[in-house]
Amino acid sequence: MPRPKKPPVLGKNGKPLSKAAAKLRLLKRLKCTTKFERLAADTGAKFIAGVDEVGRGSLFGPVVAAAVILDPTYRIKGLRDSKLLPAEKREILAERIKEHAIAWSIGVVDVARIDQLNIYWASNLAMKHAVRGLSCTPDHLLIDAMRLDLECAQTKIIHGDALSASIAAASIVAKVYRDALICEWAPVFPEYDLASNKGYSAPKHIKALREIGPSPLHRQSFAPVWMASTPQDVLEFMLEETAETEAPEEILED
């Protein structure tokens, strides 16, 4: 006997939320704390780095990762998953993080490498670049839903960017960096509306891809996504990252 379908999650207007918006609502309910940092410190770790990536579900441009070692003696208020923050607040927090962190680093993997490796391994590589770029060697990594082939103690945390302050900080730094990078390319490829969608599968972006095809900086391995009638059903992991562009304001607001 088939299981009964779960009722849809409804917004304040009584209409069903998209999968992306429903996931954002779930993430918003999670509390971002230093619990995992304290647990790592209890094992003797001194330099605890949060690691996260952004751009995994984008159709255009690189995947970007960041690694951040927060100063445990300095509290940065407002840290949470970058997808739950307005752009202006992300930019303010990114500067504060970089100013007060013990160390921070960015790792970038370009489109050609993404198409060569696949997006999972390209994301993994970007994270390793970020960790290796830190000015001091971490002795424990807190990573959002992934393990890295590095000789360092690691804690893999599902929804880590919504639960761990260090991972949230990495998410914010990576997001602000990548958004700025994509905006630099927006005037070069105006037909894709990149400044607005940051390379994700927004309707205008998909329409341009179908009508004029991809630019040299589009991920050729993602072609089935923009050719599909329902693009987001092709790669399920894209839902979370495209959520920011399609979720109602009631989900994103504080």
SVG drawing of the C-alpha trace seen along z (x, -y; Angstrom):
<svg xmlns="http://www.w3.org/2000/svg" viewBox="-5 -46 55 48">
<polyline fill="none" stroke="black" stroke-width="0.4" points="0.0,0.0 1.5,-3.3 2.4,-5.9 0.0,-8.8 1.5,-12.0 2.5,-14.6 0.4,-17.8 2.1,-20.7 3.8,-23.4 1.7,-26.6 2.8,-30.2 1.1,-33.0 -1.1,-33.6 -2.4,-30.0 -0.8,-28.9 1.7,-25.9 5.3,-26.9 7.8,-25.6 10.2,-22.9 12.9,-25.5 10.9,-27.9 9.8,-25.0 13.4,-24.0 14.4,-27.6 11.6,-27.7 13.1,-24.5 16.6,-26.0 15.3,-29.2 14.1,-27.2 17.5,-25.7 19.6,-27.6 23.2,-28.7 25.4,-28.3 29.0,-27.6 28.1,-24.1 30.2,-22.3 33.1,-24.6 33.0,-24.0 32.9,-20.2 35.9,-20.4 37.7,-22.6 37.0,-20.0 39.1,-17.5 42.1,-19.9 41.6,-21.7 42.8,-25.3 42.3,-26.4 38.8,-25.2 37.8,-26.1 34.3,-26.2 34.2,-25.2 31.4,-25.7 30.9,-26.2 28.4,-28.2 27.5,-28.0 27.1,-24.2 23.6,-24.5 24.5,-27.4 24.5,-27.1 27.2,-29.7 30.6,-30.4 32.8,-28.9 32.1,-27.1 33.5,-29.0 34.4,-27.8 35.6,-29.6 37.3,-28.4 37.1,-30.6 38.7,-30.2 36.6,-32.4 38.2,-34.0 36.4,-32.3 36.8,-35.4 35.0,-37.7 31.3,-37.2 30.0,-38.2 26.2,-38.7 23.9,-37.6 25.8,-34.6 23.5,-32.2 23.2,-30.4 24.0,-32.9 20.8,-32.0 18.7,-33.3 20.3,-36.8 19.5,-39.8 22.4,-40.7 23.2,-43.9 23.5,-42.1 25.7,-39.4 28.1,-42.1 28.3,-43.8 28.9,-40.4 31.5,-39.3 33.6,-42.4 33.2,-41.9 34.1,-38.2 37.3,-39.0 38.2,-41.8 37.9,-39.7 38.6,-36.1 41.9,-34.5 42.1,-33.4 40.0,-33.1 40.6,-31.9 38.8,-31.5 39.0,-28.5 37.7,-28.8 37.2,-26.0 36.4,-27.2 33.9,-26.0 36.3,-23.9 37.3,-22.0 33.6,-21.6 32.8,-20.0 35.8,-17.8 35.4,-16.5 31.6,-16.9 30.1,-19.4 30.5,-17.3 34.2,-16.8 34.8,-20.3 33.0,-21.5 35.2,-19.2 38.3,-20.6 37.3,-24.2 36.9,-23.4 40.4,-21.9 41.9,-24.9 40.2,-27.1 41.5,-25.1 45.1,-25.0 45.0,-28.7 44.5,-29.5 47.3,-31.5 47.5,-29.1 47.0,-25.3 43.6,-24.2 43.5,-21.2 39.8,-20.6 37.4,-21.2 33.7,-21.7 32.3,-21.0 28.8,-21.4 27.7,-17.8 31.0,-16.7 34.3,-15.1 37.7,-16.2 40.7,-14.1 42.9,-16.1 44.9,-14.9 42.9,-16.8 40.2,-16.0 36.8,-16.7 33.1,-16.9 30.6,-16.5 27.4,-18.4 24.2,-18.2 22.7,-21.7 26.0,-22.9 25.7,-26.4 22.5,-26.7 23.9,-25.1 27.5,-26.1 28.7,-29.7 32.0,-28.9 30.4,-27.2 27.8,-30.0 30.7,-32.5 32.4,-30.5 29.0,-30.4 28.7,-34.2 32.3,-35.0 32.0,-32.6 28.6,-33.9 29.6,-37.5 32.8,-36.7 31.0,-34.7 28.1,-37.1 30.6,-40.0 32.5,-37.8 29.3,-37.0 28.2,-40.6 31.5,-41.5 30.6,-39.2 27.0,-40.5 27.8,-43.4 29.7,-41.0 26.7,-38.7 23.7,-41.0 21.2,-38.6 21.4,-36.2 20.4,-38.7 23.3,-37.4 23.3,-40.4 19.8,-39.4 20.0,-35.6 23.8,-35.1 23.8,-32.2 21.0,-30.2 18.0,-28.8 15.8,-31.8 13.1,-32.0 14.9,-34.8 18.2,-32.9 16.7,-29.6 14.8,-31.4 18.1,-33.0 19.9,-29.6 17.2,-28.0 17.0,-30.8 20.7,-31.8 22.6,-28.9 25.3,-29.1 28.2,-31.5 31.8,-30.2 31.4,-30.5 28.3,-28.3 28.7,-24.8 28.3,-22.6 27.8,-19.5 24.6,-21.2 23.0,-21.4 20.3,-18.9 19.1,-21.3 18.3,-24.2 17.0,-22.0 14.5,-20.2 10.9,-21.3 11.3,-21.5 15.0,-22.3 15.1,-22.0 13.8,-18.4 17.0,-17.4 19.4,-18.2 17.7,-18.0 20.6,-19.6 19.9,-22.8 16.7,-23.4 18.5,-24.8 20.7,-27.2 18.0,-28.5 15.7,-29.0 17.0,-32.6 15.7,-33.8 12.3,-32.2 11.3,-32.2 8.8,-34.7 10.0,-37.6 8.2,-36.1 10.8,-33.2 13.9,-35.4 13.0,-38.1 14.4,-38.1"/>
</svg>
